[in-house]
Amino acid sequence: MPHTLLVLAHHRSDSLTAQVAGHLQARMEEADGTVDVLDLYAEDFDPRLTPVDEPDWEDREKRYSPEVHAHMDRIAAADDILVVFPVWWFAPPAVVKGWIDRVWNYGFAYGRSKPRLAGKRMLWLGLAGGPDSDYAKTGLDSAMDIQLRASVSQFCGIVDSSVRLLHGTELSGVPQAQRSARVREVLTAAGEALEERLPR
């Protein structure tokens, strides 16, 4: 069964985003898959790019920081990559961008005649508070698809990649008595997205 790198990007362990990640981890493990959970906040990942992790366009064999190479090893070991994140300002949190900046680096994720990440599957799963109609009306759904699927995954050789947004995930406007049901709906939708894009 596939080995999945599940990347979680939320600062609260009790968040709906974390619940979705935990639910999907359980589903994959129940299907006899193995899951490496990379919780960017819990592992205190530093998203700031410093000179030690800056690409050297004249040396694609550059050795980056030990932290970055450890993350590269986890990506390389995965058959599937699943990134679960909240949508803030119509984009993933800054920690996700920093993870891409530092880890998906020249000589590893791109810059080779044969992409090292080719053959992997990837799903970007975002929890968006607003309705899908708002995103479609303004083109924000397409913008996120281009940013993540085309400009990161496919640029790095991962052709089998998609972006899926779960809408209406802001629970503050949901009456307390209805929140459990809404959470179940979100978890169900997340499971369906997983099965559609990363079937076990």
C-alpha positions in Angstrom: 0.0 0.0 0.0 1.1 3.6 -0.6 3.3 5.5 1.9 1.8 9.0 2.4 3.5 12.1 3.7 0.6 14.0 5.4 1.6 17.6 5.9 -0.5 19.5 8.5 -0.4 23.3 8.6 -2.4 24.6 11.6 -1.2 26.0 14.9 -4.0 24.5 17.0 -4.2 20.8 17.6 -8.0 21.0 18.2 -8.7 22.9 15.0 -11.0 21.6 12.3 -8.0 21.4 10.0 -6.2 19.1 12.5 -9.4 17.0 12.8 -9.5 16.6 9.1 -5.9 15.5 9.0 -6.4 13.0 11.8 -9.5 11.6 10.1 -7.6 11.1 6.9 -4.6 9.6 8.6 -6.9 7.0 10.3 -8.6 6.2 6.9 -5.3 5.6 5.2 -4.0 3.5 8.1 -7.2 1.4 8.1 -6.6 0.7 4.5 -3.1 -0.7 5.5 -1.3 2.3 4.2 1.6 3.9 6.1 1.5 7.6 7.0 4.2 10.0 8.0 2.6 13.0 9.7 4.6 16.2 9.2 2.9 18.8 11.5 4.7 22.0 10.6 3.8 23.9 13.7 4.2 21.0 16.2 7.7 20.3 14.7 8.5 24.0 15.0 9.4 24.3 11.3 11.0 27.7 10.6 9.6 29.0 7.3 12.2 31.7 6.9 14.7 31.3 4.1 18.2 32.0 5.1 21.5 31.9 3.1 22.2 28.3 4.0 19.0 27.2 2.2 19.1 29.7 -0.6 19.4 28.0 -4.0 22.8 28.2 -5.7 22.1 28.3 -9.5 25.7 27.2 -10.2 25.6 24.2 -7.9 22.6 21.9 -8.0 24.4 19.5 -5.6 24.5 22.2 -2.8 24.1 20.8 0.7 21.4 22.6 2.5 20.7 22.7 6.2 20.2 19.4 8.0 16.6 20.3 8.8 15.9 20.8 5.1 17.6 17.5 4.0 15.5 15.7 6.7 12.4 17.1 5.1 13.6 16.2 1.6 14.2 12.6 2.7 10.6 12.4 4.0 9.2 13.7 0.7 11.4 11.3 -1.3 10.2 8.4 0.7 6.5 9.1 0.0 4.4 7.7 -2.8 1.7 10.3 -2.0 1.9 13.8 -0.6 -1.2 15.2 1.1 -1.1 18.8 2.4 -4.0 19.8 4.7 -4.3 23.5 5.5 -6.6 26.3 6.3 -7.2 28.9 3.6 -6.1 32.3 4.9 -6.4 35.4 2.7 -7.3 33.0 -0.2 -4.0 31.1 0.1 -2.3 28.6 2.3 -0.6 29.8 5.6 2.8 31.4 5.3 4.4 28.3 6.9 3.4 26.3 3.8 4.9 28.8 1.5 8.1 28.8 3.7 8.1 25.0 3.5 8.1 25.1 -0.3 10.7 27.9 -0.4 13.1 26.0 1.9 12.5 22.4 1.1 11.3 22.1 -2.5 14.7 23.4 -3.5 16.9 23.6 -6.6 18.6 20.3 -7.2 16.0 18.3 -5.3 12.5 19.2 -6.4 13.5 20.9 -9.6 16.5 21.6 -11.7 17.1 18.0 -12.9 16.7 16.6 -16.5 14.6 13.8 -14.9 12.4 15.2 -12.0 13.1 13.3 -8.8 9.5 13.7 -7.7 8.0 12.3 -10.9 5.5 9.4 -10.3 4.3 10.7 -7.0 0.7 11.7 -6.4 -0.3 14.9 -4.5 -3.4 16.4 -3.1 -3.6 19.9 -1.7 -6.7 20.0 0.6 -7.7 23.4 1.9 -10.4 24.3 4.4 -12.1 27.5 3.2 -14.5 29.4 5.3 -16.5 31.0 2.5 -18.9 29.4 0.0 -17.6 27.9 -3.3 -19.7 30.5 -5.2 -17.6 33.3 -3.9 -14.4 31.7 -5.0 -15.7 30.8 -8.4 -17.1 34.3 -9.0 -13.8 36.0 -8.3 -11.6 33.3 -9.8 -9.9 32.6 -6.5 -10.4 28.9 -6.9 -8.6 28.9 -10.2 -5.8 31.1 -8.8 -5.1 28.6 -6.0 -5.1 25.8 -8.5 -2.5 27.5 -10.6 -0.4 28.5 -7.6 -0.3 25.0 -6.0 -1.0 22.4 -8.7 0.7 24.0 -11.7 3.3 26.2 -10.1 4.5 23.8 -7.4 3.5 20.2 -8.0 3.6 20.0 -11.8 6.7 22.3 -12.0 8.4 19.7 -9.8 7.3 16.8 -12.0 4.3 15.6 -10.0 1.7 15.4 -12.9 -0.9 13.5 -10.8 -1.8 16.5 -8.6 -4.9 18.4 -7.6 -6.2 21.1 -5.4 -9.5 20.5 -3.5 -11.2 23.1 -1.3 -13.7 22.2 1.4 -16.0 25.2 1.7 -18.1 26.5 4.5 -15.7 25.3 7.2 -15.9 28.4 9.4 -17.9 27.2 12.4 -18.2 30.4 14.3 -21.5 31.2 12.5 -22.9 27.8 13.0 -25.2 27.3 16.0 -23.6 25.2 18.7 -26.2 22.5 18.5 -25.4 22.1 14.8 -21.7 22.1 14.9 -21.1 18.4 15.4 -23.2 17.7 12.3 -21.3 20.2 10.3 -18.0 18.8 11.4 -19.2 15.3 10.3 -20.1 16.8 6.9 -16.6 18.3 6.5 -14.9 15.0 7.5 -17.1 13.1 5.0 -16.2 15.5 2.2 -12.5 15.2 3.1 -12.7 11.5 2.9 -14.4 11.6 -0.5 -11.7 14.0 -1.8 -9.1 11.5 -0.5 -10.6 8.5 -2.2 -11.1 10.4 -5.4 -7.7 11.8 -5.7 -5.5 9.4 -3.7 -7.4 6.1 -3.9 -6.2 3.4 -1.6 
